[in-house]
Protein backbone atom coordinates (compact mmCIF):
# COMPACT_ATOMS: atom_id res chain seq x y z
CA UNK A 1 0.00 0.00 0.00
CA UNK A 2 1.34 3.43 -0.98
CA UNK A 3 0.72 6.19 1.56
CA UNK A 4 0.10 9.51 -0.13
CA UNK A 5 0.39 12.75 1.81
CA UNK A 6 -2.83 14.74 2.08
CA UNK A 7 -1.72 18.35 2.46
CA UNK A 8 -3.56 20.17 5.23
CA UNK A 9 -4.89 17.00 6.83
CA UNK A 10 -2.00 14.62 7.52
CA UNK A 11 0.53 15.26 10.28
CA UNK A 12 4.01 16.56 9.51
CA UNK A 13 7.36 16.56 11.29
CA UNK A 14 10.17 19.10 11.40
CA UNK A 15 13.85 18.64 10.60
CA UNK A 16 14.70 18.29 14.30
CA UNK A 17 11.88 15.78 14.88
CA UNK A 18 13.08 13.66 11.96
CA UNK A 19 16.61 13.68 13.38
CA UNK A 20 15.31 12.82 16.85
CA UNK A 21 13.38 9.89 15.40
CA UNK A 22 16.45 8.56 13.58
CA UNK A 23 18.42 8.85 16.82
CA UNK A 24 15.69 7.03 18.75
CA UNK A 25 15.45 4.28 16.14
CA UNK A 26 19.21 3.68 16.21
CA UNK A 27 20.07 4.26 19.87
CA UNK A 28 16.90 3.08 21.63
CA UNK A 29 15.13 0.72 19.25
CA UNK A 30 18.48 -0.72 18.18
CA UNK A 31 18.07 -0.55 14.40
CA UNK A 32 21.35 0.25 12.66
CA UNK A 33 21.65 3.22 10.35
CA UNK A 34 22.59 0.86 7.52
CA UNK A 35 19.33 -1.08 7.97
CA UNK A 36 17.29 2.13 8.03
CA UNK A 37 19.00 3.26 4.82
CA UNK A 38 18.36 -0.10 3.18
CA UNK A 39 14.68 -0.06 4.17
CA UNK A 40 14.27 3.53 3.00
CA UNK A 41 15.94 2.95 -0.35
CA UNK A 42 14.09 -0.29 -1.04
CA UNK A 43 10.72 1.28 -0.21
CA UNK A 44 11.54 4.29 -2.37
CA UNK A 45 12.50 2.07 -5.32
CA UNK A 46 9.19 0.22 -5.03
CA UNK A 47 7.22 3.47 -4.99
CA UNK A 48 9.21 4.89 -7.92
CA UNK A 49 8.35 1.78 -9.96
CA UNK A 50 4.69 1.96 -9.07
CA UNK A 51 4.05 5.67 -9.63
CA UNK A 52 6.00 5.74 -12.91
CA UNK A 53 4.56 2.51 -14.25
CA UNK A 54 6.43 0.28 -16.69
CA UNK A 55 10.10 1.26 -16.82
CA UNK A 56 11.11 -1.51 -19.23
CA UNK A 57 13.35 -0.12 -21.94
CA UNK A 58 13.81 3.15 -20.06
CA UNK A 59 16.91 4.43 -18.30
CA UNK A 60 16.78 5.87 -14.79
CA UNK A 61 19.49 8.31 -13.74
CA UNK A 62 20.14 8.49 -10.00
CA UNK A 63 21.72 11.84 -9.09
CA UNK A 64 23.54 11.30 -5.80
CA UNK A 65 25.20 13.66 -3.37
CA UNK A 66 28.00 12.57 -1.07
CA UNK A 67 25.90 12.43 2.13
CA UNK A 68 23.20 10.09 3.40
CA UNK A 69 20.68 11.23 0.79
CA UNK A 70 23.15 9.98 -1.81
CA UNK A 71 23.39 6.75 0.20
CA UNK A 72 19.62 6.32 -0.20
CA UNK A 73 20.18 6.86 -3.92
CA UNK A 74 22.74 4.04 -4.11
CA UNK A 75 20.23 1.67 -2.48
CA UNK A 76 17.49 2.78 -4.87
CA UNK A 77 19.77 2.20 -7.84
CA UNK A 78 20.63 -1.30 -6.64
CA UNK A 79 16.99 -2.33 -6.15
CA UNK A 80 15.91 -0.90 -9.50
CA UNK A 81 18.83 -2.74 -11.11
CA UNK A 82 17.75 -5.96 -9.37
CA UNK A 83 14.29 -5.45 -10.88
CA UNK A 84 15.82 -5.42 -14.36
CA UNK A 85 15.71 -1.64 -14.85
CA UNK A 86 18.59 0.13 -16.60
CA UNK A 87 20.13 2.53 -14.09
CA UNK A 88 23.02 4.98 -14.05
CA UNK A 89 24.39 6.58 -10.89
CA UNK A 90 25.67 10.14 -11.32
CA UNK A 91 27.66 11.25 -8.26
CA UNK A 92 27.71 15.03 -7.93
CA UNK A 93 30.93 15.21 -5.93
CA UNK A 94 34.01 13.16 -5.13
CA UNK A 95 33.51 9.61 -3.92
CA UNK A 96 36.26 10.27 -1.38
CA UNK A 97 33.75 12.36 0.59
CA UNK A 98 31.27 9.49 0.99
CA UNK A 99 31.34 8.08 4.51
CA UNK A 100 29.53 5.75 6.89
CA UNK A 101 26.34 4.00 5.81
CA UNK A 102 26.38 5.81 2.47
CA UNK A 103 29.85 4.41 1.73
CA UNK A 104 28.67 0.87 2.46
CA UNK A 105 26.11 1.23 -0.32
CA UNK A 106 28.48 3.13 -2.62
CA UNK A 107 31.00 0.30 -2.31
CA UNK A 108 28.27 -2.29 -2.92
CA UNK A 109 27.17 -0.50 -6.09
CA UNK A 110 30.77 -0.65 -7.32
CA UNK A 111 31.10 -4.36 -6.45
CA UNK A 112 27.92 -5.05 -8.42
CA UNK A 113 29.38 -3.04 -11.32
CA UNK A 114 26.45 -0.67 -11.62
CA UNK A 115 27.05 2.11 -14.11
CA UNK A 116 28.57 4.98 -12.14
CA UNK A 117 29.74 8.40 -13.33
CA UNK A 118 31.63 10.28 -10.63
CA UNK A 119 32.52 13.97 -10.73
CA UNK A 120 35.04 15.55 -8.39
CA UNK A 121 33.43 18.93 -9.02
CA UNK A 122 30.15 20.29 -10.35
CA UNK A 123 31.72 23.45 -11.74
CA UNK A 124 32.05 23.85 -15.54
CA UNK A 125 32.98 21.85 -17.55
CA UNK A 126 31.88 19.04 -15.20
CA UNK A 127 28.37 20.50 -14.99
CA UNK A 128 28.08 20.23 -18.77
CA UNK A 129 29.02 16.54 -18.61
CA UNK A 130 26.55 15.89 -15.77
CA UNK A 131 23.78 17.54 -17.79
CA UNK A 132 24.62 15.50 -20.88
CA UNK A 133 24.52 12.23 -18.93
CA UNK A 134 21.28 13.17 -17.18
CA UNK A 135 19.70 14.15 -20.49
CA UNK A 136 20.39 10.64 -21.82
CA UNK A 137 18.06 9.22 -19.14
CA UNK A 138 14.28 8.95 -19.35
CA UNK A 139 13.68 9.50 -15.65
CA UNK A 140 15.80 11.12 -12.93
CA UNK A 141 15.94 10.45 -9.21
CA UNK A 142 17.10 13.40 -7.10
CA UNK A 143 19.19 12.11 -4.17
CA UNK A 144 21.56 15.08 -3.95
CA UNK A 145 20.53 16.87 -0.75
CA UNK A 146 18.31 15.72 2.10
CA UNK A 147 16.39 17.46 4.86
CA UNK A 148 19.57 18.67 6.61
CA UNK A 149 20.13 21.36 4.01
CA UNK A 150 19.67 24.89 5.31
CA UNK A 151 21.03 28.28 4.37
CA UNK A 152 21.51 29.50 0.82
CA UNK A 153 22.91 27.05 -1.71
CA UNK A 154 26.36 27.78 -3.09
CA UNK A 155 26.43 29.14 -6.64
CA UNK A 156 27.66 25.88 -8.20
CA UNK A 157 24.79 23.91 -6.67
CA UNK A 158 22.29 26.52 -7.80
CA UNK A 159 23.72 26.00 -11.31
CA UNK A 160 23.41 22.22 -10.97
CA UNK A 161 19.78 22.34 -9.89
CA UNK A 162 18.88 24.85 -12.60
CA UNK A 163 20.53 22.64 -15.24
CA UNK A 164 18.65 19.54 -14.05
CA UNK A 165 15.30 21.35 -14.06
CA UNK A 166 15.93 22.64 -17.59
CA UNK A 167 16.23 19.08 -18.91
CA UNK A 168 12.46 18.69 -18.62
CA UNK A 169 12.71 15.11 -17.36
CA UNK A 170 10.32 13.62 -14.80
CA UNK A 171 12.17 13.80 -11.49
CA UNK A 172 11.46 11.79 -8.35
CA UNK A 173 12.89 13.51 -5.27
CA UNK A 174 14.21 11.39 -2.39
CA UNK A 175 12.93 12.64 1.00
CA UNK A 176 12.80 16.26 -0.20
CA UNK A 177 13.56 18.07 -3.47
CA UNK A 178 17.18 19.25 -3.35
CA UNK A 179 17.29 22.94 -2.51
CA UNK A 180 13.95 23.03 -0.65
CA UNK A 181 14.02 23.94 3.04
CA UNK A 182 12.53 21.16 5.16
CA UNK A 183 10.84 23.43 7.69
CA UNK A 184 9.62 26.32 5.52
CA UNK A 185 8.97 24.63 2.19
CA UNK A 186 10.79 27.47 0.45
CA UNK A 187 13.65 27.15 -2.08
CA UNK A 188 17.17 28.16 -1.02
CA UNK A 189 16.83 30.09 -3.42
CA UNK A 190 16.29 27.41 -6.09
CA UNK A 191 14.97 23.88 -5.80
CA UNK A 192 14.49 20.78 -7.89
CA UNK A 193 11.01 20.78 -9.41
CA UNK A 194 9.91 17.19 -8.88
CA UNK A 195 7.18 15.16 -10.51
CA UNK A 196 6.79 13.44 -7.15
CA UNK A 197 8.59 13.23 -3.81
CA UNK A 198 9.10 10.05 -1.81
CA UNK A 199 9.76 11.06 1.78
CA UNK A 200 10.54 9.03 4.91
CA UNK A 201 8.94 8.69 8.35
CA UNK A 202 6.29 11.36 7.64
CA UNK A 203 5.71 14.42 5.48
CA UNK A 204 7.89 17.34 6.46
CA UNK A 205 6.71 20.63 7.98
CA UNK A 206 7.55 22.58 4.83
CA UNK A 207 5.22 20.39 2.77
CA UNK A 208 2.26 21.95 4.58
CA UNK A 209 3.17 25.20 2.82
CA UNK A 210 0.91 25.13 -0.24
CA UNK A 211 3.60 26.84 -2.33
CA UNK A 212 5.89 23.83 -1.82
CA UNK A 213 3.64 21.68 -4.03
CA UNK A 214 5.19 23.28 -7.12
CA UNK A 215 8.51 21.74 -6.10
CA UNK A 216 7.45 18.44 -4.48
CA UNK A 217 4.69 17.27 -6.79
CA UNK A 218 2.65 14.53 -5.15
CA UNK A 219 4.24 13.37 -1.89
CA UNK A 220 4.40 9.71 -0.87
CA UNK A 221 5.54 8.26 2.47
CA UNK A 222 8.01 5.37 2.27
CA UNK A 223 8.41 2.89 5.11
CA UNK A 224 11.79 2.60 6.83
CA UNK A 225 10.71 -0.43 8.84
CA UNK A 226 9.66 1.42 11.99
CA UNK A 227 6.91 3.94 12.54
CA UNK A 228 6.92 7.10 14.67
CA UNK A 229 5.19 7.05 18.06
CA UNK A 230 4.20 10.07 20.12
CA UNK A 231 7.23 9.98 22.38
CA UNK A 232 9.69 10.06 19.45
CA UNK A 233 8.37 12.76 17.14
CA UNK A 234 5.02 14.07 18.30
Secondary structure as GFF3:
##gff-version 3
##sequence-region A 1 234
A	DSSP	beta_strand	3	4	.	.	.	ID=ss1
A	DSSP	beta_strand	12	13	.	.	.	ID=ss2
A	DSSP	alpha_helix	15	27	.	.	.	ID=ss3
A	DSSP	alpha_helix	33	52	.	.	.	ID=ss4
A	DSSP	beta_strand	59	64	.	.	.	ID=ss5
A	DSSP	alpha_helix	68	82	.	.	.	ID=ss6
A	DSSP	beta_strand	86	92	.	.	.	ID=ss7
A	DSSP	three_ten_helix	95	97	.	.	.	ID=ss8
A	DSSP	alpha_helix	100	111	.	.	.	ID=ss9
A	DSSP	beta_strand	115	119	.	.	.	ID=ss10
A	DSSP	alpha_helix	126	135	.	.	.	ID=ss11
A	DSSP	beta_strand	139	143	.	.	.	ID=ss12
A	DSSP	alpha_helix	155	166	.	.	.	ID=ss13
A	DSSP	beta_strand	170	174	.	.	.	ID=ss14
A	DSSP	beta_strand	196	200	.	.	.	ID=ss15
A	DSSP	beta_strand	203	204	.	.	.	ID=ss16
A	DSSP	three_ten_helix	205	208	.	.	.	ID=ss17
A	DSSP	three_ten_helix	210	212	.	.	.	ID=ss18
A	DSSP	alpha_helix	213	216	.	.	.	ID=ss19
A	DSSP	beta_strand	218	222	.	.	.	ID=ss20
A	DSSP	alpha_helix	230	233	.	.	.	ID=ss21
###
